[in-house]
Amino acid sequence: MSSALTVAPDTNASTRGASPEVTVTDPALVKRAVKAAALGNAMEWFDFGVYSYIAVTLGKVFFPSGNPTAQLLSTFGAFAAAFLVRPLGGMVFGPLGDRVGRQKVLAITMIMMAAGTFAIGLIPSYAAIGVGAPILLLAARLVQGFSTGGEYGGAATFIAEYAPDKKRGFFGSWLEFGTLAGYIGGAGLVTLMTALLSDHDLVSWGWRIPFLIAGPMGIIGLYLRMRLEETPAFAAAAAAAEKSEKSRPKVRVREMVTGQWKAMLLCIGLVLVFNVTDYMLLSYMPSYLTGQLHYDETHGLLLILGVMALMMIVQPFAGKLSDSLGRRPVIAAGCVGFFALSIPAVLLIRQGDLWAVSLGLGALGLLLVCFTAAMPSALPALFPTRVRYGSLSIGFNVSVSLFGGTTPLVVTALVGATGNLMMPAYYMMAAAVVGGVAVWFMTESARRPLPGSPPAVESGDLPRGVHATAA
C-alpha cells in the first residue's frame, strides 16, 4: 500500500484557489509510523531509566571496590560519555538520513541502540576480567550515544513527514509519550527488582536482566521500522530527482549548519529550555530530594514516576491543543510558567511534606508537558525537507550535550558552591528566558505544510478542485 496518494487538480482548480499538489495521508500507515518511531525513543529512555536507577549496583560490578563515591562517579562518568558522542552521531546519521532516506537510517539506529544496551548485560564483572570490564562498559555506552545522536531527529522528522498538517502536533506528541513510557518501564523494573532481590543477587546476576530485555525490544522495533515505507516528503523529493535524471545532491554538514543558521539557533534555544527542564525534573530532582532534602530514596523515586504517569495522561491532549491553538502559544505558556512558578514549586518541594512535594513536582511536570507535546512537531518544521533530518539532529544533540545532559552536574555544583537550595529554580528560570526569546522569533507552523513539502491532508479533507488519482 502506498503511504500517500498522488493527487491532481481538475481543470478549474486554479479558479478556486486549490493547490495543484497535495499529499493524502494513509491513517493506518501514519499510526504505524508513530508506533515505530515512539518505540525507539522508549527504548532509549528505558536504558536511561535503568542506568540511572541501578547506578550504585553498576559501580560495585564494574569498578574497584573500596570507595562507594568513586564507584558512583565512575559509573556516571561512563553514562556521561554517551552525551559527548551524541553530536557526532547526529553529524553522521542526520546527513545520511537526508541522503538515503529516513526509514533506512532509523533501522540502523534501532539496531545499534539495542545492541549497545544488550551488550552491557553480557559484560563480565570487574572481579572476573579486571580493567577490561569498565572499558567494555564505556565502549557499549559510546555505541549507545552515537546511535542516539541519529534517533530523536530522525524519529521526529519521520512522524512530522507522515502526519497530516492539522494533526501533526497530536501525532508528534506520542514520540515523547514513548519517552515517558520507556523511562517509567526501566525505572519501575529496577525498583521492583530492588524490592524483590537481595543485594547479593542484584549484584551477582539481577542487574543484567533489564539490559538483556533490550534484545527482544530491539527486534520488535526493527520489525516495525522495516515494515514502513519512506516518508511521503522524502519519497517525493527522491522521485523529483529521479525524474530529472539526477541523483539527490549531497548536502554537506557545513551547509546544514551555516546554511540554516537562523533556524539552527532557534532549534538550540528551544531544545535548551526543553531539555534543561526535562533533565531537571527527571534526573536531578530524585538526587535533590535525597541528597539535599534528606528524603527517603525509594519514596522520592516513586513520586517522580507518579509525575511521569500524570504527564503521559496529559500528553496527547496537549498535543491536540498545539494543533488548535498553535505551537508558539503552547511553548510560550511553558516558558512563562517555568519563569513564574519555578520558585514557588521548589519552595513547595523544599517544605518536605508529601502533599507539598507532590504539588511542586506535579506543577513542574505539567509545565514540562507544554514542551514534550509541542516540540516534536515544532522542531522539524524549522527546516526544509532536503536538510531536515541532518540539521535537526545536529542542533538537537549539540544543545542536549551542552545544556540538557549537563543540567544535574551544573546545578549540583552551583548548590555546592553557593549553599543555595533554590539554584534549581533559578536555573530553570534562566532556561525559560532563552526559550522565550526563541519562541518570539519562531514562525507558527501548526496546520501548515512543512517547509519544502506540499500540504498533507487526510482523504476527507481534500481541497475543492483536487482529486486523488492512482499512483
Residue, then its C-alpha position, 0 to 999 in steps of 0.5 A: m500500500s502506498s503511504a500517500l496518494t498522488v493527487a491532481p487538480d481538475t481543470n478549474a482548480s486554479t479558479r478556486g484557489a486549490s493547490p495543484e499538489v497535495t499529499v493524502t495521508d494513509p491513517a493506518l500507515v501514519k499510526r504505524a509510523v508513530k508506533a515505530a518511531a515512539l518505540g525507539n525513543a522508549m527504548e532509549w529512555f528505558d536504558f536511561g531509566v535503568y542506568s540511572y536507577i541501578a547506578v550504585t549496583l553498576g559501580k560495585v560490578f564494574f569498578p574497584s571496590g573500596n570507595p562507594t563515591a568513586q564507584l558512583l562517579s565512575t559509573f556516571g562518568a561512563f553514562a556521561a560519555a554517551f552525551l559527548v558522542r551524541p553530536l557526532g552521531g547526529m553529524v553522521f546519521g542526520p546527513l545520511g538520513d537526508r541522503v538515503g532516506r529516513q526509514k533506512v537510517l532509523a533501522i540502523t539506529m534501532i539496531m545499534m541502540a539495542a545492541g549497545t544496551f544488550a551488550i552491557g548485560l553480557i559484560p563480565s564483572y570487574a572481579a572476573i576480567g579486571v580493567g577490561a570490564p569498565i572499558l567494555l562498559l564505556a565502549a557499549r555506552l559510546v555505541q549507545g550515544f552515537s546511535t542516539g545522536g541519529e534517533y530523536g531527529g530522525a524519529a521526529t522528522f519521520i512522524a512530522e513527514y507522515a502526519p497530516d498538517k492539522k494533526r501533526g502536533f497530536f501525532g508528534s506528541w506520542l514520540e515523547f509519550g514513548t519517552l515517558a513510557g520507556y523511562i517509567g518501564g526501566a525505572g519501575l523494573v529496577t525498583l521492583m527488582t530492588a524490592l524483590l532481590s537481595d543485594h547479593d543477587l542484584v549484584s551477582w546476576g539481577w542487574r543484567i536482566p533489564f539490559l538483556i530485555a533490550g534484545p527482544m525490544g530491539i527486534i520488535g522495533l526493527y520489525l516495525r521500522m522495516r515494515l514502513e515505507e519512506t516518508p511521503a516528503f522524502a519519497a517525493a523529493a527522491a522521485a523529483a530527482e529521479k525524474s530529472e535524471k539526477s541523483r539527490p545532491k549531497v548536502r554537506v554538514r557545513e551547509m546544514v549548519t551555516g546554511q540554516w543558521k537562523a533556524m539552527l539557533l532557534c532549534i538550540g534555544l528551544v531544545l535548551v529550555f526543553n531539555v534543561t527542564d526535562y533533565m531537571l525534573l527527571s534526573y536531578m530532582p530524585s538526587y535533590l530530594t535525597g541528597q539535599l532534602h534528606y528524603d527517603e530514596t525509594h519514596g522520592l523515586l516513586l513520586i517522580l514516576g507518579v509525575m511521569a504517569l500524570m504527564m503521559i495522561v496529559q500528553p496527547f491532549a496537549g498535543k491536540l491543543s498545539d494543533s488548535l491553538g498553535r505551537r508558539p502559544v503552547i511553548a510560550a505558556g511553558c516558558v512563562g510558567f517555568f519563569a513564574l512558578s519555578i520558585p514557588a514549586v521548589l519552595l513547595i518541594r523544599q517544605g518536605d511534606l508529601w502533599a507539598v512535594s507532590l504539588g511542586l513536582g506535579a506543577l513542574g511536570l505539567l509545565l514540562v508537558c507544554f514542551t514534550a507535546a509541542m516540540p516534536s512537531a515544532l522542531p522539524a518544521l524549522f527546516p526544509t525537507r532536503v536538510r531536515y533530518g541532518s540539521l535537526s539532529i545536529g542542533f538537537n544533540v549539540s544543545v542536549s550535550l551542552f545544556g540538557g545532559t549537563t543540567p544535574l552536574v551544573v546545578t549540583a555544583l552551583v548548590g555546592a558552591t553557593g549553599n543555595l537550595m533554590m539554584p534549581a529554580y533559578y536555573m530553570m528560570a534562566a532556561a525559560v528566558v532563552g526559550g522565550v526569546a526563541v519562541w518570539f522569533m519562531t514562525e507558527s507552523a501548526r496546520r501548515p505544510l512543512p517547509g519544502s513539502p506540499p500540504a498533507v491532508e487526510s482523504g476527507d479533507l481534500p481541497r475543492g478542485v483536487h482529486a486523488t488519482a492512482a499512483 
